[in-house]
Amino acid sequence: MRKPKKLWPIFLCLFVLILLTVCLFAPRQNKIEVTAALDAEKQTLSVTETLRITNRTGRRQKEWVFNLYPNAYQYETNAPVPSSEKRFAYPDGFSSGSAEIFSVTVGNRAADYALSGTQGTLLRVQPPHPVPIAGSFSVTVTYQVTLPDSRLSFGYSEEDVRLSSVFLLPAVYDRENECFFTDSVSPVGDSVLSEAAAWDVTLTAPEKFVASGFGCTSEGCGVWHFSGENLRDFAVTLSPDYEVLQKETDHILLRVCGKSEASARQLLALAEKILPVYENAFGEYPFPELVIGTSSIYQGSDSFPGMVLLDDLLASGDAGMLEFTLANEIAHQWFSACVGSDPVRHPVQSEALCAFAAMYCFGENYGQESFDSLYEGLIAPALTSTRFAGVNPDQPLSAFTSSAAYEAVVVRKGAAAVQSQREALGDTAFFQALRKYIQQNAFQIALWNPQ
């Protein structure tokens, strides 16, 4: 087996995280109910959203903060897309995305609110009365989202409509600094830090569409209903061209939405190869279903709780790259969706584990030579590159201006550190530690603490 170079002391202690993790105790999940209607002509989404929030901050709160991510895409000057990639994200030129708020009520009373933040993504709501520790309140917000003409996972094109992170999300509270996390959306990586919640979504759209989303309990006449627990976010894609295949295993419903039946069958077969490897290594798949959809996103892939989104071109391209990407995104169901982490300050916590998992999956399905080949082709160049020599993978998103640098440092160097730990501990202890990490932190947020 190819042995990686000795890495940084902080990463040689990666699995100390399992013992030193600080969990945000969540005995009672928030509940989010959404009613949304898509106007496919105007490309707008009218939303009424009710969030039932329990105060688990440990402090009496006079104000609550929510994230309204569509506003990050309102202006070209600060849209969260790397400059070198804007021509791919907006092939027909920049198109604005935003959210306009019409009303905010707490209980049955109008509440004071304000939008803030450098991208206008922070909605600050003042309930009529301070929220006591362990107290609850309900806030209802009506707003309209304008979708950009883009190839982002938020937007629309002639082929489909992508609704990811369009709905209001409660901000996570930082107990150490006694304030809410108020991060802007970064051009690279994933900026969504959120707690698990119970979601109930009713979506209305033109009947020509087929919907791809987690927890679809009913559909018909242009109305879809989705529900699920332990979801940190919710996403759905719509396309008139989807071919849908479903298969139910002992405990997982696989639902694949491809732009052709052949594509859907290929993705279904790959998922059936990947999931048993991960369940053997990490424990039971954490959701009752896995939805895989394809769409016109330029980034190649994305993942959400119980759902994976793949680029149409990737899905119809090289079979090996498709399988590796799908394996990486499915791994995020354990390391992001199930065990939450801070993707803004410590993205390596999940990214490294998922990149390693994809290589491990190939090794289990195709033999050690396959693992070694992937390591030599993907990981070794990042370790030997003079450009990234001595750069610690534990860097915040703010340290990166390009996806390529993020991929090399956080993802690939991070995966090398995970492999170092596997070799140091041996497979038995290594995978026992990972399973313990998942079991202890399932549907919570495992905050990075390498000290």
DOLOFI-488028 format. One line per field, with one value per residue (C-alpha): x, y, z; residue in one letter. Coordinates in Angstrom, 2 decimals, decimal comma, padded with zeros to 5 digits. Example, Ala and Ser with C-alpha at 12.3 -4.5 7.8 and 13.67 -1.06 7.14 Angstrom:
px <- [012,30:013,67];
py <- [-004,50:-001,06];
pz <- [007,80:007,14];
aa <- [a:s];
This chain:
px <- [000,00:001,26:002,21:001,64:004,22:004,22:001,83:001,40:001,12:-002,34:-003,50:-001,70:-004,08:-007,15:-009,04:-008,51:-011,43:-013,67:-012,90:-012,67:-015,68:-018,00:-021,60:-024,42:-027,01:-030,29:-032,92:-035,75:-035,50:-036,86:-039,74:-039,96:-043,12:-043,03:-045,69:-044,17:-045,45:-043,23:-044,08:-042,15:-042,76:-041,39:-038,98:-040,07:-040,97:-043,64:-043,05:-044,83:-042,55:-043,23:-040,32:-040,93:-037,79:-036,63:-034,03:-031,11:-028,49:-028,22:-029,06:-032,18:-032,44:-033,97:-033,19:-033,04:-030,98:-031,91:-030,07:-031,71:-029,11:-030,70:-029,68:-026,02:-026,60:-028,18:-025,17:-022,41:-019,74:-020,15:-021,96:-020,32:-018,76:-015,00:-014,13:-012,56:-015,77:-018,43:-018,58:-019,57:-021,99:-023,65:-023,14:-025,58:-024,17:-024,79:-028,35:-029,49:-031,06:-032,63:-035,38:-037,86:-039,56:-043,21:-044,03:-042,66:-044,91:-044,17:-047,27:-050,03:-048,14:-046,04:-042,38:-039,58:-036,98:-034,04:-031,80:-028,08:-024,72:-022,43:-024,63:-027,95:-028,38:-028,99:-032,57:-032,68:-036,05:-037,05:-039,85:-042,34:-040,85:-037,38:-037,17:-036,22:-033,80:-035,57:-038,51:-040,08:-041,61:-043,03:-042,10:-043,87:-042,19:-043,71:-041,28:-040,61:-037,45:-036,23:-034,26:-031,16:-030,64:-027,59:-025,87:-025,65:-027,49:-029,77:-031,32:-032,99:-032,15:-034,07:-033,50:-034,50:-035,15:-032,84:-034,11:-031,28:-030,93:-033,70:-035,67:-035,00:-032,70:-032,17:-028,62:-026,54:-025,59:-021,92:-021,87:-018,17:-018,54:-022,17:-023,52:-025,02:-022,78:-023,23:-021,01:-021,31:-021,61:-018,14:-017,26:-015,69:-016,77:-020,03:-021,08:-024,30:-023,97:-027,30:-028,92:-031,04:-034,76:-038,06:-039,19:-042,61:-042,73:-045,62:-044,55:-046,79:-045,39:-046,54:-047,66:-045,04:-042,39:-041,18:-039,73:-036,60:-036,41:-036,10:-039,21:-041,77:-044,95:-047,41:-047,40:-049,95:-051,58:-048,55:-048,45:-045,75:-045,50:-042,17:-041,45:-038,54:-036,78:-033,14:-032,65:-030,16:-031,39:-033,90:-033,46:-035,57:-034,99:-037,67:-037,38:-039,85:-037,33:-036,81:-037,08:-037,68:-036,58:-037,15:-035,92:-036,45:-033,94:-034,44:-034,28:-033,50:-035,71:-033,52:-035,09:-033,16:-034,20:-032,15:-032,57:-032,78:-033,79:-030,29:-028,75:-031,17:-030,41:-026,67:-026,95:-029,19:-026,71:-023,82:-025,69:-026,36:-022,60:-021,58:-024,06:-023,14:-019,47:-020,26:-022,75:-020,14:-017,53:-019,57:-022,80:-026,35:-027,28:-028,74:-031,89:-034,85:-034,21:-031,55:-032,55:-030,13:-030,92:-029,13:-029,32:-027,48:-025,11:-021,63:-019,99:-020,23:-022,05:-023,65:-025,22:-028,04:-029,56:-030,82:-030,11:-027,28:-027,26:-025,03:-024,23:-025,92:-022,59:-020,92:-023,77:-023,33:-019,52:-016,66:-018,06:-015,15:-015,37:-019,13:-018,78:-016,05:-018,06:-021,20:-019,25:-017,88:-021,31:-022,98:-020,26:-021,49:-024,69:-022,63:-020,09:-022,13:-025,79:-025,74:-022,74:-022,75:-019,57:-018,43:-017,85:-016,78:-013,92:-013,01:-014,21:-011,56:-013,53:-016,03:-014,29:-011,26:-013,35:-015,55:-012,64:-011,00:-014,30:-014,62:-011,14:-011,86:-015,08:-013,15:-010,62:-013,35:-015,22:-012,29:-009,29:-006,30:-004,74:-007,70:-007,21:-003,49:-004,12:-006,53:-004,09:-001,24:-003,39:-005,39:-003,67:000,06:000,25:-001,26:001,35:004,30:003,14:005,53:002,60:000,97:004,08:003,66:000,06:-002,08:-005,39:-007,19:-007,86:-011,08:-012,97:-011,72:-008,20:-009,19:-010,07:-010,29:-011,96:-008,75:-006,72:-009,51:-009,68:-005,91:-005,40:-008,59:-009,89:-006,83:-004,26:-006,97:-007,70:-004,00:-004,14:-007,10:-005,21:-002,25:-004,52:-005,88:-002,37:-001,33:-004,36:-005,03:-008,39:-010,12:-009,43:-009,79:-013,29:-014,37:-013,37:-015,31:-018,43:-018,17:-017,76:-020,94:-022,96:-022,04:-022,69:-025,57:-027,79:-025,80:-022,92:-019,47:-017,40:-013,72:-011,42:-007,96:-006,36];
py <- [000,00:003,46:005,33:009,09:011,50:012,32:015,22:017,94:017,09:018,59:016,13:013,19:013,81:013,94:011,24:012,87:014,91:011,97:012,31:016,10:016,95:019,55:018,67:021,15:019,34:019,21:017,34:018,99:019,78:022,89:022,46:024,17:024,29:025,74:026,45:027,59:028,28:028,54:030,99:029,43:032,44:035,05:032,55:033,55:031,48:032,78:031,41:031,29:029,71:029,01:028,11:026,74:027,51:026,25:028,34:025,99:028,75:028,68:032,40:034,54:035,98:039,31:038,74:035,71:035,44:033,58:033,00:033,99:032,69:033,78:037,37:036,39:036,21:039,64:041,63:040,61:042,35:040,02:036,98:033,88:032,57:032,62:035,21:032,58:030,52:033,18:032,46:028,88:029,83:032,51:031,43:034,10:036,82:037,65:037,19:038,39:036,17:037,57:037,37:040,11:039,91:040,94:040,23:038,75:037,71:036,03:034,28:036,49:039,75:041,66:041,60:044,06:042,75:043,89:042,46:042,82:041,35:042,18:040,13:040,92:037,29:037,84:038,31:039,61:039,19:040,68:038,69:040,81:039,32:037,89:034,14:032,42:029,49:026,35:028,54:028,29:030,65:030,49:032,95:033,13:034,89:035,59:036,36:036,02:034,52:035,61:032,83:033,67:032,39:030,37:027,00:027,18:024,80:027,82:029,01:028,00:027,14:025,81:022,29:022,59:024,61:024,20:025,17:024,58:026,60:028,92:028,69:030,53:028,69:029,48:030,59:028,37:029,83:030,03:029,25:030,01:033,60:033,97:035,08:033,66:032,61:035,28:034,13:035,36:032,85:031,97:031,63:028,24:025,30:025,07:027,91:026,41:025,78:024,62:022,40:019,37:020,10:018,50:019,81:019,83:021,38:021,80:022,97:024,03:024,28:023,76:020,20:019,72:019,30:016,20:016,88:015,42:015,93:014,07:012,76:013,11:011,67:012,72:014,25:015,06:017,92:020,13:019,80:017,96:017,32:016,57:015,78:014,49:014,68:015,37:017,56:020,44:021,91:021,18:021,12:020,14:020,20:020,32:019,21:018,22:015,65:013,53:009,77:008,34:004,94:003,65:000,62:-000,27:-002,23:-003,50:000,01:002,49:003,78:004,68:007,26:008,36:011,20:011,24:013,04:009,64:006,17:004,89:007,56:006,78:003,06:003,71:005,91:003,41:000,60:002,70:003,66:-000,02:-000,68:002,25:002,06:-001,44:-000,46:002,60:000,83:-001,80:000,87:003,65:002,07:002,16:004,81:007,64:008,43:006,38:007,28:008,49:010,71:011,16:013,75:015,26:018,90:021,63:022,69:023,74:022,73:019,03:017,89:018,92:017,16:017,80:015,66:012,51:013,89:014,08:016,39:015,69:017,70:016,41:016,43:014,45:011,93:011,37:011,47:009,33:006,42:006,31:010,00:009,71:006,83:008,56:011,78:009,94:008,00:011,28:012,91:009,87:009,89:013,38:011,75:010,49:013,34:016,55:015,58:013,18:014,49:018,23:020,30:023,87:024,08:027,72:027,62:023,91:022,49:019,76:018,00:016,62:017,12:015,00:012,11:012,10:012,17:009,33:007,43:007,59:006,11:003,48:002,56:001,97:-000,13:-002,30:-002,72:-003,03:-004,00:-002,36:-001,46:000,81:002,61:003,01:004,33:006,96:007,95:008,37:010,26:012,52:012,78:012,49:015,53:017,75:016,52:017,11:020,43:023,26:025,67:024,08:022,91:023,23:024,45:022,92:021,49:022,94:026,32:028,36:029,07:032,65:031,40:030,35:032,33:029,42:026,02:024,42:025,54:024,49:021,07:020,55:021,70:020,89:017,91:016,08:016,92:016,31:012,88:012,06:012,89:010,56:007,79:008,44:007,81:004,65:003,28:004,39:002,85:-000,13:-000,77:-002,26:000,63:003,24:002,24:001,63:005,22:006,52:004,60:005,89:009,45:009,08:007,43:010,04:013,03:011,91:014,86:017,22:019,57:018,28:021,38:021,11:021,15:019,71:021,00];
pz <- [000,00:-000,88:002,27:002,33:003,61:007,25:007,72:010,30:013,99:014,16:011,55:013,03:015,93:013,69:015,51:018,87:017,58:018,36:022,05:022,16:020,02:021,51:020,62:020,44:022,53:020,64:022,64:020,75:017,07:015,44:013,02:009,65:007,56:004,05:001,46:-001,83:-005,33:-008,42:-011,19:-014,08:-016,34:-013,94:-012,30:-008,84:-005,79:-003,40:000,09:003,43:006,02:009,68:011,94:015,42:017,37:020,76:022,58:023,21:023,37:027,17:027,30:027,21:023,68:022,66:018,98:016,71:013,53:010,36:007,08:003,80:001,37:-001,95:-001,22:-001,57:-005,34:-005,72:-006,93:-009,29:-007,21:-004,23:-005,65:-004,13:-007,34:-008,03:-010,68:-012,91:-012,85:-013,45:-017,18:-016,34:-013,58:-015,74:-019,38:-020,63:-018,37:-014,73:-013,49:-010,08:-007,44:-004,29:-001,69:-000,81:002,58:002,83:006,48:009,69:012,56:015,88:017,13:015,78:016,22:013,73:014,71:014,10:011,67:009,60:006,90:007,50:006,56:003,65:001,32:002,97:004,01:007,74:008,87:012,44:014,15:017,49:019,15:021,15:024,32:025,01:024,53:027,81:028,04:026,73:025,70:022,25:019,73:016,21:013,49:010,14:007,23:003,83:001,05:-002,66:-004,10:-007,52:-009,22:-011,26:-014,79:-013,86:-013,67:-009,89:-007,56:-006,99:-010,21:-013,44:-017,04:-020,02:-018,70:-015,04:-011,90:-008,87:-005,43:-002,97:000,23:-000,94:002,29:005,53:007,95:011,66:012,36:014,65:018,04:019,00:022,70:023,07:021,83:022,97:019,61:016,43:013,56:010,88:008,02:004,48:001,64:000,36:-003,34:-002,60:-000,48:001,46:003,75:005,10:008,84:010,22:012,82:012,05:011,96:010,99:007,59:005,95:002,47:000,05:-003,41:-006,28:-009,81:-013,41:-014,08:-016,80:-014,11:-012,31:-008,85:-007,31:-003,55:-000,25:001,49:-001,29:000,24:-002,46:-005,91:-008,55:-010,47:-009,97:-006,17:-004,24:-000,51:001,18:004,81:006,84:010,16:010,99:007,91:008,06:004,80:002,07:-001,70:-004,67:-008,42:-011,11:-014,72:-017,42:-018,67:-015,57:-015,87:-012,39:-011,12:-007,60:-005,74:-002,10:-000,06:003,49:004,93:002,13:-000,66:-003,65:-005,95:-009,05:-011,36:-014,56:-017,86:-019,54:-018,43:-019,20:-016,97:-014,15:-014,37:-014,29:-011,20:-009,45:-010,08:-008,79:-005,62:-004,96:-005,14:-002,96:-000,08:001,20:001,41:003,49:005,73:006,50:007,25:008,92:010,08:008,78:006,24:008,36:006,35:005,14:001,53:-000,87:-003,77:-006,68:-009,33:-012,29:-013,33:-015,21:-012,41:-013,45:-010,14:-010,99:-007,86:-004,60:-001,65:000,79:003,56:001,88:-001,58:-004,12:-007,14:-010,16:-013,28:-016,43:-018,29:-015,52:-015,54:-019,28:-019,28:-017,98:-015,97:-013,53:-012,69:-012,28:-009,83:-007,82:-007,58:-006,57:-003,91:-002,55:-002,35:-000,79:001,89:002,81:004,07:007,02:007,23:006,87:006,78:009,74:011,68:011,22:011,37:010,78:007,00:007,16:009,67:009,44:006,11:006,25:009,00:006,49:003,14:004,02:005,31:002,20:-000,25:001,65:001,71:-002,09:-002,52:000,08:-001,72:-004,95:-003,07:-001,59:-004,87:-007,29:-005,20:-003,54:-006,87:-007,57:-004,24:-004,90:-008,40:-007,12:-004,39:-006,86:-009,35:-007,03:-003,65:-004,28:-006,63:-003,94:-001,44:-003,76:-005,21:-004,35:-004,52:-001,47:000,37:004,12:003,86:006,60:005,32:008,34:006,69:006,72:003,52:003,63:002,88:-000,64:-003,76:-006,17:-006,14:-007,41:-004,39:-002,02:-003,66:-003,46:000,13:002,05:000,13:-001,15:001,52:004,09:002,60:002,88:006,59:007,05:005,27:007,58:010,54:009,00:008,60:012,09:013,82:011,59:009,93:012,96:015,34:012,60:011,53:015,11:015,86:012,87:013,81:017,38:016,07:013,99:016,74:019,36:017,11:014,89:013,90:016,07:015,26:016,12:016,65:015,80:018,81:018,07:021,27];
aa <- [m:r:k:p:k:k:l:w:p:i:f:l:c:l:f:v:l:i:l:l:t:v:c:l:f:a:p:r:q:n:k:i:e:v:t:a:a:l:d:a:e:k:q:t:l:s:v:t:e:t:l:r:i:t:n:r:t:g:r:r:q:k:e:w:v:f:n:l:y:p:n:a:y:q:y:e:t:n:a:p:v:p:s:s:e:k:r:f:a:y:p:d:g:f:s:s:g:s:a:e:i:f:s:v:t:v:g:n:r:a:a:d:y:a:l:s:g:t:q:g:t:l:l:r:v:q:p:p:h:p:v:p:i:a:g:s:f:s:v:t:v:t:y:q:v:t:l:p:d:s:r:l:s:f:g:y:s:e:e:d:v:r:l:s:s:v:f:l:l:p:a:v:y:d:r:e:n:e:c:f:f:t:d:s:v:s:p:v:g:d:s:v:l:s:e:a:a:a:w:d:v:t:l:t:a:p:e:k:f:v:a:s:g:f:g:c:t:s:e:g:c:g:v:w:h:f:s:g:e:n:l:r:d:f:a:v:t:l:s:p:d:y:e:v:l:q:k:e:t:d:h:i:l:l:r:v:c:g:k:s:e:a:s:a:r:q:l:l:a:l:a:e:k:i:l:p:v:y:e:n:a:f:g:e:y:p:f:p:e:l:v:i:g:t:s:s:i:y:q:g:s:d:s:f:p:g:m:v:l:l:d:d:l:l:a:s:g:d:a:g:m:l:e:f:t:l:a:n:e:i:a:h:q:w:f:s:a:c:v:g:s:d:p:v:r:h:p:v:q:s:e:a:l:c:a:f:a:a:m:y:c:f:g:e:n:y:g:q:e:s:f:d:s:l:y:e:g:l:i:a:p:a:l:t:s:t:r:f:a:g:v:n:p:d:q:p:l:s:a:f:t:s:s:a:a:y:e:a:v:v:v:r:k:g:a:a:a:v:q:s:q:r:e:a:l:g:d:t:a:f:f:q:a:l:r:k:y:i:q:q:n:a:f:q:i:a:l:w:n:p:q];
